[in-house]
Amino acid sequence: MKREGFDVGEYVTQMALLLDLELRDEYRDSVVANFERIRAIANLVNSFPLPEEIEVAPVFEP
């Protein structure tokens, strides 16, 4: 489930403004790169098919 046209750099900029977070220029590229990695992992997890009959576990027990 990849979102076409989603700009991670713009997302980081907007979230920093929303959270009133001062994001220094020397850190911005690294923050954007980390969000790109997070996005790739989230896309992988969200694309995993689950059967309709699966139930949500009320408590996670490894």
PDB file of N, CA, C and O in Angstrom:
ATOM      1  N   MET A   1       0.839  -1.178   0.000  1.00  0.00           N
ATOM      2  CA  MET A   1       0.000   0.000   0.000  1.00  0.00           C
ATOM      3  C   MET A   1       0.889   1.247   0.000  1.00  0.00           C
ATOM      4  O   MET A   1       0.995   1.946   1.008  1.00  0.00           O
ATOM      5  N   LYS A   2       1.510   1.509  -1.120  1.00  0.00           N
ATOM      6  CA  LYS A   2       2.402   2.656  -1.219  1.00  0.00           C
ATOM      7  C   LYS A   2       1.622   3.882  -1.663  1.00  0.00           C
ATOM      8  O   LYS A   2       0.824   3.823  -2.599  1.00  0.00           O
ATOM      9  N   ARG A   3       1.860   4.978  -0.988  1.00  0.00           N
ATOM     10  CA  ARG A   3       1.190   6.230  -1.344  1.00  0.00           C
ATOM     11  C   ARG A   3       2.040   6.968  -2.362  1.00  0.00           C
ATOM     12  O   ARG A   3       3.148   7.414  -2.062  1.00  0.00           O
ATOM     13  N   GLU A   4       1.509   7.089  -3.558  1.00  0.00           N
ATOM     14  CA  GLU A   4       2.215   7.827  -4.601  1.00  0.00           C
ATOM     15  C   GLU A   4       2.130   9.316  -4.289  1.00  0.00           C
ATOM     16  O   GLU A   4       1.097   9.813  -3.841  1.00  0.00           O
ATOM     17  N   GLY A   5       3.218  10.008  -4.530  1.00  0.00           N
ATOM     18  CA  GLY A   5       3.220  11.439  -4.326  1.00  0.00           C
ATOM     19  C   GLY A   5       3.431  11.863  -2.877  1.00  0.00           C
ATOM     20  O   GLY A   5       3.378  13.054  -2.567  1.00  0.00           O
ATOM     21  N   PHE A   6       3.671  10.900  -1.987  1.00  0.00           N
ATOM     22  CA  PHE A   6       3.909  11.242  -0.579  1.00  0.00           C
ATOM     23  C   PHE A   6       5.343  11.731  -0.436  1.00  0.00           C
ATOM     24  O   PHE A   6       6.285  11.000  -0.743  1.00  0.00           O
ATOM     25  N   ASP A   7       5.510  12.956   0.026  1.00  0.00           N
ATOM     26  CA  ASP A   7       6.827  13.579   0.167  1.00  0.00           C
ATOM     27  C   ASP A   7       7.260  13.505   1.627  1.00  0.00           C
ATOM     28  O   ASP A   7       6.743  14.235   2.472  1.00  0.00           O
ATOM     29  N   VAL A   8       8.209  12.621   1.918  1.00  0.00           N
ATOM     30  CA  VAL A   8       8.657  12.426   3.296  1.00  0.00           C
ATOM     31  C   VAL A   8       9.304  13.690   3.841  1.00  0.00           C
ATOM     32  O   VAL A   8       9.119  14.018   5.013  1.00  0.00           O
ATOM     33  N   GLY A   9      10.047  14.396   3.025  1.00  0.00           N
ATOM     34  CA  GLY A   9      10.679  15.635   3.470  1.00  0.00           C
ATOM     35  C   GLY A   9       9.650  16.672   3.892  1.00  0.00           C
ATOM     36  O   GLY A   9       9.818  17.352   4.904  1.00  0.00           O
ATOM     37  N   GLU A  10       8.583  16.788   3.108  1.00  0.00           N
ATOM     38  CA  GLU A  10       7.510  17.725   3.445  1.00  0.00           C
ATOM     39  C   GLU A  10       6.781  17.269   4.709  1.00  0.00           C
ATOM     40  O   GLU A  10       6.391  18.091   5.539  1.00  0.00           O
ATOM     41  N   TYR A  11       6.600  15.959   4.850  1.00  0.00           N
ATOM     42  CA  TYR A  11       5.961  15.417   6.051  1.00  0.00           C
ATOM     43  C   TYR A  11       6.768  15.782   7.298  1.00  0.00           C
ATOM     44  O   TYR A  11       6.201  16.222   8.298  1.00  0.00           O
ATOM     45  N   VAL A  12       8.085  15.600   7.241  1.00  0.00           N
ATOM     46  CA  VAL A  12       8.949  15.929   8.379  1.00  0.00           C
ATOM     47  C   VAL A  12       8.856  17.424   8.690  1.00  0.00           C
ATOM     48  O   VAL A  12       8.767  17.812   9.855  1.00  0.00           O
ATOM     49  N   THR A  13       8.875  18.248   7.667  1.00  0.00           N
ATOM     50  CA  THR A  13       8.763  19.697   7.871  1.00  0.00           C
ATOM     51  C   THR A  13       7.441  20.062   8.544  1.00  0.00           C
ATOM     52  O   THR A  13       7.419  20.831   9.505  1.00  0.00           O
ATOM     53  N   GLN A  14       6.341  19.507   8.035  1.00  0.00           N
ATOM     54  CA  GLN A  14       5.028  19.823   8.587  1.00  0.00           C
ATOM     55  C   GLN A  14       4.863  19.302  10.019  1.00  0.00           C
ATOM     56  O   GLN A  14       4.274  19.981  10.861  1.00  0.00           O
ATOM     57  N   MET A  15       5.375  18.112  10.294  1.00  0.00           N
ATOM     58  CA  MET A  15       5.266  17.557  11.650  1.00  0.00           C
ATOM     59  C   MET A  15       6.106  18.358  12.641  1.00  0.00           C
ATOM     60  O   MET A  15       5.701  18.552  13.787  1.00  0.00           O
ATOM     61  N   ALA A  16       7.269  18.819  12.204  1.00  0.00           N
ATOM     62  CA  ALA A  16       8.100  19.656  13.081  1.00  0.00           C
ATOM     63  C   ALA A  16       7.352  20.946  13.430  1.00  0.00           C
ATOM     64  O   ALA A  16       7.388  21.403  14.572  1.00  0.00           O
ATOM     65  N   LEU A  17       6.675  21.523  12.439  1.00  0.00           N
ATOM     66  CA  LEU A  17       5.888  22.732  12.703  1.00  0.00           C
ATOM     67  C   LEU A  17       4.721  22.432  13.638  1.00  0.00           C
ATOM     68  O   LEU A  17       4.469  23.179  14.583  1.00  0.00           O
ATOM     69  N   LEU A  18       4.019  21.353  13.378  1.00  0.00           N
ATOM     70  CA  LEU A  18       2.868  20.975  14.189  1.00  0.00           C
ATOM     71  C   LEU A  18       3.257  20.725  15.648  1.00  0.00           C
ATOM     72  O   LEU A  18       2.529  21.097  16.568  1.00  0.00           O
ATOM     73  N   LEU A  19       4.420  20.086  15.846  1.00  0.00           N
ATOM     74  CA  LEU A  19       4.884  19.763  17.193  1.00  0.00           C
ATOM     75  C   LEU A  19       5.699  20.883  17.831  1.00  0.00           C
ATOM     76  O   LEU A  19       6.171  20.758  18.961  1.00  0.00           O
ATOM     77  N   ASP A  20       5.857  21.980  17.090  1.00  0.00           N
ATOM     78  CA  ASP A  20       6.677  23.101  17.551  1.00  0.00           C
ATOM     79  C   ASP A  20       8.079  22.612  17.920  1.00  0.00           C
ATOM     80  O   ASP A  20       8.628  22.957  18.967  1.00  0.00           O
ATOM     81  N   LEU A  21       8.636  21.797  17.020  1.00  0.00           N
ATOM     82  CA  LEU A  21       9.942  21.187  17.214  1.00  0.00           C
ATOM     83  C   LEU A  21      10.959  21.893  16.331  1.00  0.00           C
ATOM     84  O   LEU A  21      10.794  21.964  15.113  1.00  0.00           O
ATOM     85  N   GLU A  22      12.005  22.409  16.949  1.00  0.00           N
ATOM     86  CA  GLU A  22      13.057  23.052  16.164  1.00  0.00           C
ATOM     87  C   GLU A  22      13.957  21.963  15.590  1.00  0.00           C
ATOM     88  O   GLU A  22      14.697  21.304  16.320  1.00  0.00           O
ATOM     89  N   LEU A  23      13.883  21.786  14.288  1.00  0.00           N
ATOM     90  CA  LEU A  23      14.682  20.776  13.610  1.00  0.00           C
ATOM     91  C   LEU A  23      15.823  21.484  12.890  1.00  0.00           C
ATOM     92  O   LEU A  23      15.626  22.122  11.856  1.00  0.00           O
ATOM     93  N   ARG A  24      17.008  21.361  13.454  1.00  0.00           N
ATOM     94  CA  ARG A  24      18.161  22.052  12.884  1.00  0.00           C
ATOM     95  C   ARG A  24      18.522  21.478  11.519  1.00  0.00           C
ATOM     96  O   ARG A  24      18.338  20.287  11.265  1.00  0.00           O
ATOM     97  N   ASP A  25      19.033  22.329  10.655  1.00  0.00           N
ATOM     98  CA  ASP A  25      19.380  21.930   9.289  1.00  0.00           C
ATOM     99  C   ASP A  25      20.359  20.762   9.251  1.00  0.00           C
ATOM    100  O   ASP A  25      20.259  19.905   8.373  1.00  0.00           O
ATOM    101  N   GLU A  26      21.303  20.715  10.189  1.00  0.00           N
ATOM    102  CA  GLU A  26      22.311  19.649  10.155  1.00  0.00           C
ATOM    103  C   GLU A  26      21.725  18.271  10.489  1.00  0.00           C
ATOM    104  O   GLU A  26      22.363  17.249  10.233  1.00  0.00           O
ATOM    105  N   TYR A  27      20.516  18.239  11.058  1.00  0.00           N
ATOM    106  CA  TYR A  27      19.871  16.968  11.400  1.00  0.00           C
ATOM    107  C   TYR A  27      18.760  16.587  10.430  1.00  0.00           C
ATOM    108  O   TYR A  27      18.349  15.427  10.389  1.00  0.00           O
ATOM    109  N   ARG A  28      18.278  17.521   9.666  1.00  0.00           N
ATOM    110  CA  ARG A  28      17.095  17.290   8.832  1.00  0.00           C
ATOM    111  C   ARG A  28      17.264  16.121   7.867  1.00  0.00           C
ATOM    112  O   ARG A  28      16.371  15.280   7.769  1.00  0.00           O
ATOM    113  N   ASP A  29      18.380  16.047   7.156  1.00  0.00           N
ATOM    114  CA  ASP A  29      18.585  14.961   6.188  1.00  0.00           C
ATOM    115  C   ASP A  29      18.550  13.592   6.853  1.00  0.00           C
ATOM    116  O   ASP A  29      18.009  12.641   6.288  1.00  0.00           O
ATOM    117  N   SER A  30      19.122  13.486   8.047  1.00  0.00           N
ATOM    118  CA  SER A  30      19.117  12.207   8.767  1.00  0.00           C
ATOM    119  C   SER A  30      17.715  11.850   9.240  1.00  0.00           C
ATOM    120  O   SER A  30      17.331  10.681   9.206  1.00  0.00           O
ATOM    121  N   VAL A  31      16.951  12.836   9.678  1.00  0.00           N
ATOM    122  CA  VAL A  31      15.575  12.590  10.120  1.00  0.00           C
ATOM    123  C   VAL A  31      14.739  12.123   8.929  1.00  0.00           C
ATOM    124  O   VAL A  31      13.964  11.175   9.052  1.00  0.00           O
ATOM    125  N   VAL A  32      14.889  12.771   7.795  1.00  0.00           N
ATOM    126  CA  VAL A  32      14.153  12.378   6.591  1.00  0.00           C
ATOM    127  C   VAL A  32      14.551  10.954   6.178  1.00  0.00           C
ATOM    128  O   VAL A  32      13.684  10.153   5.828  1.00  0.00           O
ATOM    129  N   ALA A  33      15.840  10.633   6.214  1.00  0.00           N
ATOM    130  CA  ALA A  33      16.302   9.289   5.854  1.00  0.00           C
ATOM    131  C   ALA A  33      15.705   8.241   6.794  1.00  0.00           C
ATOM    132  O   ALA A  33      15.313   7.164   6.346  1.00  0.00           O
ATOM    133  N   ASN A  34      15.633   8.542   8.075  1.00  0.00           N
ATOM    134  CA  ASN A  34      15.038   7.601   9.023  1.00  0.00           C
ATOM    135  C   ASN A  34      13.550   7.411   8.766  1.00  0.00           C
ATOM    136  O   ASN A  34      13.046   6.293   8.868  1.00  0.00           O
ATOM    137  N   PHE A  35      12.837   8.487   8.433  1.00  0.00           N
ATOM    138  CA  PHE A  35      11.418   8.358   8.119  1.00  0.00           C
ATOM    139  C   PHE A  35      11.203   7.582   6.823  1.00  0.00           C
ATOM    140  O   PHE A  35      10.195   6.889   6.682  1.00  0.00           O
ATOM    141  N   GLU A  36      12.129   7.687   5.879  1.00  0.00           N
ATOM    142  CA  GLU A  36      12.054   6.867   4.654  1.00  0.00           C
ATOM    143  C   GLU A  36      12.165   5.383   5.028  1.00  0.00           C
ATOM    144  O   GLU A  36      11.436   4.551   4.488  1.00  0.00           O
ATOM    145  N   ARG A  37      13.070   5.056   5.946  1.00  0.00           N
ATOM    146  CA  ARG A  37      13.211   3.662   6.399  1.00  0.00           C
ATOM    147  C   ARG A  37      11.951   3.196   7.124  1.00  0.00           C
ATOM    148  O   ARG A  37      11.469   2.087   6.893  1.00  0.00           O
ATOM    149  N   ILE A  38      11.426   4.042   7.995  1.00  0.00           N
ATOM    150  CA  ILE A  38      10.194   3.710   8.724  1.00  0.00           C
ATOM    151  C   ILE A  38       9.054   3.472   7.728  1.00  0.00           C
ATOM    152  O   ILE A  38       8.267   2.539   7.890  1.00  0.00           O
ATOM    153  N   ARG A  39       8.973   4.304   6.720  1.00  0.00           N
ATOM    154  CA  ARG A  39       7.928   4.160   5.709  1.00  0.00           C
ATOM    155  C   ARG A  39       8.057   2.832   4.972  1.00  0.00           C
ATOM    156  O   ARG A  39       7.055   2.159   4.731  1.00  0.00           O
ATOM    157  N   ALA A  40       9.283   2.449   4.612  1.00  0.00           N
ATOM    158  CA  ALA A  40       9.498   1.185   3.909  1.00  0.00           C
ATOM    159  C   ALA A  40       9.078  -0.002   4.778  1.00  0.00           C
ATOM    160  O   ALA A  40       8.449  -0.940   4.288  1.00  0.00           O
ATOM    161  N   ILE A  41       9.422   0.040   6.057  1.00  0.00           N
ATOM    162  CA  ILE A  41       9.043  -1.041   6.976  1.00  0.00           C
ATOM    163  C   ILE A  41       7.530  -1.077   7.149  1.00  0.00           C
ATOM    164  O   ILE A  41       6.931  -2.153   7.121  1.00  0.00           O
ATOM    165  N   ALA A  42       6.910   0.074   7.324  1.00  0.00           N
ATOM    166  CA  ALA A  42       5.453   0.133   7.493  1.00  0.00           C
ATOM    167  C   ALA A  42       4.737  -0.389   6.251  1.00  0.00           C
ATOM    168  O   ALA A  42       3.723  -1.076   6.370  1.00  0.00           O
ATOM    169  N   ASN A  43       5.247  -0.074   5.069  1.00  0.00           N
ATOM    170  CA  ASN A  43       4.639  -0.582   3.835  1.00  0.00           C
ATOM    171  C   ASN A  43       4.712  -2.102   3.784  1.00  0.00           C
ATOM    172  O   ASN A  43       3.760  -2.757   3.358  1.00  0.00           O
ATOM    173  N   LEU A  44       5.834  -2.664   4.214  1.00  0.00           N
ATOM    174  CA  LEU A  44       5.991  -4.115   4.238  1.00  0.00           C
ATOM    175  C   LEU A  44       4.995  -4.752   5.206  1.00  0.00           C
ATOM    176  O   LEU A  44       4.332  -5.730   4.861  1.00  0.00           O
ATOM    177  N   VAL A  45       4.890  -4.205   6.402  1.00  0.00           N
ATOM    178  CA  VAL A  45       3.959  -4.738   7.407  1.00  0.00           C
ATOM    179  C   VAL A  45       2.517  -4.602   6.929  1.00  0.00           C
ATOM    180  O   VAL A  45       1.737  -5.547   7.045  1.00  0.00           O
ATOM    181  N   ASN A  46       2.159  -3.453   6.402  1.00  0.00           N
ATOM    182  CA  ASN A  46       0.781  -3.215   5.968  1.00  0.00           C
ATOM    183  C   ASN A  46       0.386  -4.021   4.735  1.00  0.00           C
ATOM    184  O   ASN A  46      -0.803  -4.220   4.485  1.00  0.00           O
ATOM    185  N   SER A  47       1.355  -4.484   3.967  1.00  0.00           N
ATOM    186  CA  SER A  47       1.035  -5.252   2.762  1.00  0.00           C
ATOM    187  C   SER A  47       0.870  -6.746   3.054  1.00  0.00           C
ATOM    188  O   SER A  47       0.486  -7.507   2.166  1.00  0.00           O
ATOM    189  N   PHE A  48       1.152  -7.171   4.280  1.00  0.00           N
ATOM    190  CA  PHE A  48       1.029  -8.584   4.644  1.00  0.00           C
ATOM    191  C   PHE A  48      -0.443  -8.949   4.755  1.00  0.00           C
ATOM    192  O   PHE A  48      -1.166  -8.353   5.553  1.00  0.00           O
ATOM    193  N   PRO A  49      -0.902  -9.921   3.965  1.00  0.00           N
ATOM    194  CA  PRO A  49      -2.330 -10.264   3.993  1.00  0.00           C
ATOM    195  C   PRO A  49      -2.708 -11.036   5.251  1.00  0.00           C
ATOM    196  O   PRO A  49      -1.975 -11.922   5.689  1.00  0.00           O
ATOM    197  N   LEU A  50      -3.850 -10.696   5.823  1.00  0.00           N
ATOM    198  CA  LEU A  50      -4.387 -11.409   6.982  1.00  0.00           C
ATOM    199  C   LEU A  50      -5.736 -11.997   6.606  1.00  0.00           C
ATOM    200  O   LEU A  50      -6.525 -11.360   5.908  1.00  0.00           O
ATOM    201  N   PRO A  51      -6.001 -13.214   7.068  1.00  0.00           N
ATOM    202  CA  PRO A  51      -7.309 -13.800   6.784  1.00  0.00           C
ATOM    203  C   PRO A  51      -8.424 -13.043   7.490  1.00  0.00           C
ATOM    204  O   PRO A  51      -8.210 -12.470   8.558  1.00  0.00           O
ATOM    205  N   GLU A  52      -9.612 -13.039   6.897  1.00  0.00           N
ATOM    206  CA  GLU A  52     -10.758 -12.335   7.458  1.00  0.00           C
ATOM    207  C   GLU A  52     -11.164 -12.879   8.826  1.00  0.00           C
ATOM    208  O   GLU A  52     -11.660 -12.127   9.664  1.00  0.00           O
ATOM    209  N   GLU A  53     -10.960 -14.171   9.061  1.00  0.00           N
ATOM    210  CA  GLU A  53     -11.425 -14.781  10.305  1.00  0.00           C
ATOM    211  C   GLU A  53     -10.461 -14.594  11.489  1.00  0.00           C
ATOM    212  O   GLU A  53     -10.744 -15.065  12.591  1.00  0.00           O
ATOM    213  N   ILE A  54      -9.354 -13.928  11.275  1.00  0.00           N
ATOM    214  CA  ILE A  54      -8.388 -13.711  12.362  1.00  0.00           C
ATOM    215  C   ILE A  54      -8.978 -12.743  13.394  1.00  0.00           C
ATOM    216  O   ILE A  54      -9.665 -11.785  13.040  1.00  0.00           O
ATOM    217  N   GLU A  55      -8.700 -13.008  14.666  1.00  0.00           N
ATOM    218  CA  GLU A  55      -9.211 -12.160  15.735  1.00  0.00           C
ATOM    219  C   GLU A  55      -8.073 -11.381  16.386  1.00  0.00           C
ATOM    220  O   GLU A  55      -6.930 -11.836  16.422  1.00  0.00           O
ATOM    221  N   VAL A  56      -8.401 -10.223  16.890  1.00  0.00           N
ATOM    222  CA  VAL A  56      -7.427  -9.404  17.593  1.00  0.00           C
ATOM    223  C   VAL A  56      -7.180 -10.016  18.962  1.00  0.00           C
ATOM    224  O   VAL A  56      -8.121 -10.383  19.665  1.00  0.00           O
ATOM    225  N   ALA A  57      -5.913 -10.124  19.338  1.00  0.00           N
ATOM    226  CA  ALA A  57      -5.586 -10.654  20.660  1.00  0.00           C
ATOM    227  C   ALA A  57      -5.723  -9.548  21.697  1.00  0.00           C
ATOM    228  O   ALA A  57      -5.156  -8.470  21.515  1.00  0.00           O
ATOM    229  N   PRO A  58      -6.468  -9.786  22.790  1.00  0.00           N
ATOM    230  CA  PRO A  58      -6.629  -8.759  23.814  1.00  0.00           C
ATOM    231  C   PRO A  58      -5.334  -8.499  24.569  1.00  0.00           C
ATOM    232  O   PRO A  58      -5.118  -7.395  25.067  1.00  0.00           O
ATOM    233  N   VAL A  59      -4.465  -9.512  24.659  1.00  0.00           N
ATOM    234  CA  VAL A  59      -3.184  -9.379  25.347  1.00  0.00           C
ATOM    235  C   VAL A  59      -2.127 -10.069  24.507  1.00  0.00           C
ATOM    236  O   VAL A  59      -2.341 -11.186  24.036  1.00  0.00           O
ATOM    237  N   PHE A  60      -0.985  -9.416  24.312  1.00  0.00           N
ATOM    238  CA  PHE A  60       0.104 -10.030  23.564  1.00  0.00           C
ATOM    239  C   PHE A  60       0.964 -10.839  24.533  1.00  0.00           C
ATOM    240  O   PHE A  60       1.455 -10.315  25.533  1.00  0.00           O
ATOM    241  N   GLU A  61       1.136 -12.111  24.223  1.00  0.00           N
ATOM    242  CA  GLU A  61       2.003 -12.987  25.012  1.00  0.00           C
ATOM    243  C   GLU A  61       2.992 -13.656  24.078  1.00  0.00           C
ATOM    244  O   GLU A  61       2.601 -14.510  23.282  1.00  0.00           O
ATOM    245  N   PRO A  62       4.258 -13.292  24.154  1.00  0.00           N
ATOM    246  CA  PRO A  62       5.267 -13.883  23.250  1.00  0.00           C
ATOM    247  C   PRO A  62       5.480 -15.364  23.539  1.00  0.00           C
ATOM    248  O   PRO A  62       6.289 -16.012  22.876  1.00  0.00           O
TER     249      PRO A  62
END
